[in-house]
Amino acid sequence: MRAFLALPLPPSDAEVIAAMGDRCPVGRAVAEDNIHLTLAFLGDMSKADLSEIHDAMGTIKQQAFSFSLSGIESLGGQGGHALALGADGGSALTQLHDSILSRIHGAGVVLERRRFRPHVTFARLPGKMNSDEQARLGEFLKREGTMSLPDIPATQFTLYESVLTKTGAYYIPLEDYELQSENTPYPAT
């Protein structure tokens, strides 16, 4: 099973980001239901490894936090590019990412090393574009480049299954892991 861990976005923010993707004049918009901020890409996992990861994620005790999205980034390579909004969640986002990787490693699951570059993808672009497509994309980037979404709440993270199809991937939430609210004391150990 292909899987990943991510922060889901509130529906109102996901709707705004999906609409931005719909306005992109080239490529394919990311469906509103697929809008998320990836914390760890797991790749193909056995059910046993997913069970170990699930158990490990349940041990993460971190306060909820908020993050912002701004600045359009182009990610990818020759097989195609993605357009994304960069994410800034300060030390809380980095701490959550590091805790997740630490717990996965502690569960005995080895992941491919990837640099953590927090972002939310809103469109997928083809590997090659003609001059007309490049011009239309340039105009879009000028017009939309100042998009900013502040104070997005991160109250939980989710384990997703990624199902690949000919028309793109879709994501199935498997498990949610709640982050602690400020008023919730950590359970005694």
Solvent accessible surface area in square Angstrom, and as a share of the most:
residue,aa,sasa,rsa
1,M,82,0.37
2,R,79,0.29
3,A,0,0.00
4,F,7,0.03
5,L,0,0.00
6,A,0,0.00
7,L,1,0.00
8,P,36,0.22
9,L,16,0.08
10,P,35,0.22
11,P,107,0.67
12,S,75,0.48
13,D,24,0.13
14,A,6,0.05
15,E,103,0.46
16,V,60,0.34
17,I,0,0.00
18,A,10,0.08
19,A,39,0.30
20,M,0,0.00
21,G,2,0.02
22,D,108,0.56
23,R,105,0.38
24,C,14,0.08
25,P,47,0.29
26,V,8,0.05
27,G,48,0.46
28,R,122,0.45
29,A,33,0.25
30,V,16,0.09
31,A,59,0.46
32,E,74,0.33
33,D,133,0.69
34,N,18,0.09
35,I,10,0.05
36,H,29,0.13
37,L,0,0.00
38,T,42,0.25
39,L,3,0.01
40,A,7,0.05
41,F,56,0.23
42,L,8,0.04
43,G,13,0.12
44,D,119,0.62
45,M,18,0.08
46,S,61,0.39
47,K,159,0.67
48,A,72,0.55
49,D,51,0.27
50,L,14,0.07
51,S,59,0.38
52,E,87,0.39
53,I,0,0.00
54,H,66,0.30
55,D,89,0.46
56,A,14,0.11
57,M,1,0.01
58,G,42,0.41
59,T,72,0.42
60,I,10,0.05
61,K,93,0.39
62,Q,8,0.04
63,Q,61,0.27
64,A,32,0.25
65,F,30,0.13
66,S,55,0.36
67,F,4,0.02
68,S,35,0.23
69,L,0,0.00
70,S,54,0.35
71,G,34,0.33
72,I,38,0.19
73,E,49,0.22
74,S,66,0.43
75,L,24,0.12
76,G,66,0.63
77,G,39,0.37
78,Q,182,0.81
79,G,86,0.83
80,G,17,0.17
81,H,65,0.29
82,A,11,0.09
83,L,4,0.02
84,A,0,0.00
85,L,0,0.00
86,G,11,0.11
87,A,15,0.12
88,D,95,0.49
89,G,12,0.12
90,G,45,0.43
91,S,96,0.62
92,A,28,0.21
93,L,4,0.02
94,T,68,0.39
95,Q,100,0.44
96,L,0,0.00
97,H,18,0.08
98,D,75,0.39
99,S,22,0.14
100,I,0,0.00
101,L,65,0.32
102,S,67,0.43
103,R,79,0.29
104,I,2,0.01
105,H,141,0.63
106,G,68,0.65
107,A,28,0.22
108,G,62,0.60
109,V,9,0.05
110,V,133,0.77
111,L,37,0.18
112,E,132,0.59
113,R,230,0.84
114,R,139,0.51
115,R,188,0.69
116,F,51,0.21
117,R,104,0.38
118,P,32,0.20
119,H,48,0.22
120,V,0,0.00
121,T,21,0.12
122,F,0,0.00
123,A,0,0.00
124,R,95,0.35
125,L,12,0.06
126,P,53,0.33
127,G,38,0.37
128,K,186,0.79
129,M,43,0.19
130,N,90,0.46
131,S,91,0.58
132,D,83,0.43
133,E,42,0.19
134,Q,102,0.45
135,A,61,0.48
136,R,99,0.36
137,L,17,0.08
138,G,29,0.27
139,E,94,0.42
140,F,0,0.00
141,L,63,0.31
142,K,157,0.67
143,R,147,0.54
144,E,18,0.08
145,G,30,0.28
146,T,124,0.72
147,M,36,0.16
148,S,62,0.40
149,L,21,0.10
150,P,90,0.57
151,D,110,0.57
152,I,1,0.01
153,P,65,0.41
154,A,2,0.02
155,T,72,0.42
156,Q,44,0.20
157,F,1,0.01
158,T,2,0.01
159,L,4,0.02
160,Y,20,0.08
161,E,37,0.16
162,S,6,0.04
163,V,38,0.22
164,L,112,0.56
165,T,63,0.36
166,K,212,0.90
167,T,119,0.69
168,G,19,0.18
169,A,30,0.23
170,Y,106,0.40
171,Y,40,0.15
172,I,67,0.34
173,P,84,0.53
174,L,64,0.32
175,E,73,0.33
176,D,79,0.41
177,Y,16,0.06
178,E,112,0.50
179,L,12,0.06
180,Q,27,0.12
181,S,57,0.37
182,E,157,0.70
183,N,144,0.74
184,T,60,0.35
185,P,110,0.69
186,Y,104,0.40
187,P,79,0.50
188,A,106,0.82
189,T,186,1.08
